[in-house]
Amino acid sequence: MKTRNHSVEAPRISAFNKRANALAIAFFSVVILLAFLPVLLVIMSSVSSEESVSLYGYRFFPREFSLEAFRVMSRSGSTLPGAFLNSVLITLGGTALGLAIMCPCAYALSRKEFGHRKGLMLFLMIPMLFSGGLVATYMVNTQVLRLRNTYLALILPGMCTTWYIMLLRNYFVTTVPDALIESARLDGSQPFQTFLRVALPICTPVVMTVAIFQLFAYWNSWYPALLYIDTNHTELYPLQYVLVNIERTIQAMNRDAAYVSGTNSYDLPSITLRMAMVVVALLPIMILFPFFQRFLKTGLTVGAVKG
Amino acid sequence: MTRKSNTLARSLAGENRQLSLMTVPVVVWYVLFCYLPLFGIAFAFKDFTPKPGQSLLKNLFVNSRWSGLENFSFLFRNPQSGAILLNTLFYNVIFLVAGIVIPVFLAILLTEVHQKRFRGLVQMTLVLPYFLSWVIVSYCVYGFLASDHGQINAVLNALGLASVQWYQSPQYWRAILILTGIWKSCGYSLIIYMCAITAIDRTLYEGAVLDGATFWQQARYITLPLLRPTIATIFILSIGSLLSSDFGLFYQVPMDSGALQEVTQTLDVYVYKALMQQANFSYSSAAAFLQSAVGCALLFLSNALIRRVDRDSALM
């Protein structure tokens, strides 16, 4: 049993004296600088002018600033704005649907009076150990559920995770007092009503945590698109998959161009455009990230720290 | 009295039914997306010969003949397999060790830094890559390694050295992939270990300081032993995925470059390519079956092993 004193925080005694502390700060400053460099490079490259990049390469300090890449991107009408919209729809839809089915289930699992609790837990745990593997999943999704080339292929497979259901359930168990549920029941509230009106409002922190993790997961997902969306359904591509594909197209076209001659191909997305697209995919995460710190931390630690 | 308990029982049954109803959508989802594919394990033991226009189940169980362990024996006889298996194990062992040593070291140091806000800044910066997709990460790497515009070649040129065609030079990629993998996952483990350290009773340290223990002694004799359960948990979970690898790291980060295949092909990449590029369902699923069977066995094995050494650190 851990003892936690949130209210009375004892004065922390650090093993570091002033000098050691300064050294540690210097060390960590270097570490985080190095860790941030790759992201910085992408951002800086995206706001460089095309000529400066083609002359001097991707640089941390662009010779010449330019937002041309972003302008081209929003102008090119065809793929990118559509892909952005796809990503937003998939992300919001998948997260909302997932929560809508996971939360009630987790609540039911948290109630002792629910008869099938143990059996259902086992039912949810088994897939964590055994899975049919990629082939079977692929075949079922394409041939039985007929998800190929649909939005649903990008939404449905990622909707639930046993981890999240357990996380929600544990929170319901520890935070919702039995007395509260009991009194709601005496007032004639049905379980679903109790869940919606009593339990859920208390549990917004954990719901937020799961929501944020799901938002990030959907925003970042590209594997389902790789598996289930054909090249002739580009209108379904999420942003991340456009990024995967742009590179492929450029590679293929460059290879072909190298055979023919060393000509410039104007209509290919330029060097900075590539990075600008990455920034469009990256920026929402970077912007939301600081706001969600608290939730992120609880979400990250729940899986591994034994309590 | 009896009537009261009767109505109570009836209302309980009603509540139970409603609670069951609340779980139905999740149960349906699990049946469709987890349990339905389970029969697909049969792919690994079948010589899959589908007839067009017939249902998947009929094709798998009626139209295809059982082939016993043929798929597996082919897998083992395939000259590539050894290298693929070795790659998978090589990277996973490195990630397993580095994924514990580096974050634990950083966590022990960082906990002692006085400034709370700086501690937060470090954690958040280091965990940022964890929340980026492999696609974005692959471009972060590309910014450095692109042969004509890459940062590294620019530096090499400035030093008077010749450019390197990074995406054609397999000799560098073990290091690149390891660095990238650690960069992406380190912050996550760091936060877990820091939380575990914060949960340690501070009076232990106060006592140690009174006895004149140095920082390293405190780390060695207090922090590390008390971190053991957390490290064990992470160890067991990673052992379970010893044969799995992050598809994005090995497929997308090298931009699926054919020249790098000898060092980038791991089991997951093979399973994907066998399925999508060669349409070789049987070998692909044999490889996947091997992966999850071995993973499952290793999970239980390492758990049993750890339970024998230290009962409290075991997972199950």
Interface residues (C-beta under 8 A of the other chain):
Chain A: K2 T3 A10 R12 I13 S14 A15 F16 A20 N21 A24 I25 F27 F28 V31 I32 A35 F36 P38 V39 L41 V42 S45 V53 S54 Y56 G57 Y58 R59 F60 A100 I101 M102 P104 C105 Y107 A108 L109 R111 E113 F114 G115 H116 L120 F123 L124 I126 P127 L129 F130 S131 G132 G133 L134 V135 A136 T137 Y138 M139 V140 N141 Q143 V144 L145 L156 P157 M159 C160 I165 R185 Q190 P191 F192 F195 F216 W219 N220 S221 W222 Y223 L227 Q240 Y241 L243 V244 E247 R248 Q251 I271 R274 M275 V278 A281 L282 I285 M286 F289 P290 Q293 L296 K297 L300 T301 A304 V305 K306
Chain B: L12 E15 N16 Q18 L19 S20 L21 M22 T23 P25 V26 V27 W29 Y30 L32 F33 C34 Y35 L36 P37 L38 F39 G40 I41 F43 A44 S55 L56 L106 L109 L110 E112 V113 H114 Q115 F118 G120 L121 V122 Q123 M124 T125 L126 V127 L128 P129 F131 L132 S133 W134 V135 I136 V137 S138 Y139 C140 V141 G143 F144 A146 D148 H149 G150 Q151 N153 A154 W183 G187 Y188 I191 I192 C195 A196 A199 D201 R202 Y205 E206 V209 T214 F215 Q218 P229 T230 T233 I234 L237 F247 G248 Q252 M255 D256 V271 Y272 L275 M276 F281 S284 S285 A288 F289 Q291 S292 C296 L299
